[in-house]
Amino acid sequence: MSSLLSQRSDLPFKGSRDYLHGTDTYNWLASLIPAESAFSITFRRLIRRQMEITNLAGDPRAVAEFAVNGTDRYTLIETDIEPTARIPYDEDALTTPCTIDAASITAPLEDSPCTPIELCVAMTKALHHAAMPEEKRKWLFARLELNRLFLPADKFGLRVEIVQRVETRFTKSTITTRDGVVGNIYFSVIP
């Protein structure tokens, strides 16, 4: 996997955001590794510039760390290159057809105009707003652990369930597809 080193992102801003969306970071990295790979990523802070893949643990420019198959570990550093594009993005519209209950949200068995990670993150955010309406804080995608990368068909019937809360500032949710549990997604509030 040394071919990942020095790869650079070229990601757009989404909607009115002034940071690069974690879903785009996932989609970029997923395009570089085998589909059957286990994958995890932890975001350290909001990413406002393009990234480069390194193996420099502890680099002060680090914005995230990720692992492939649990053994190959990498660091994403922020470069000096500003995003030059912006694309429309209506995250709330992605979850309109979903069903929410007290601790879970489920997508319908129909197509959605997004990638599985975009749907998963939008669903998790909507679930947090529904499950904790008293919390008027901004929830962010902080970490992802997958047994395998998302497949396009994972959007159909995707389910996210909050399984652990650390007060009202950090959560762990299970991600289930029609194939069963594929991993966990973590959200945290902006401090």
Summary of the structure (lengths in Angstrom):
residues: 191
radius of gyration: 16.0
end to end distance: 34.8
largest distance: 46.2
contacts: 560
relative contact order: 0.16
helix: 19%
strand: 36%
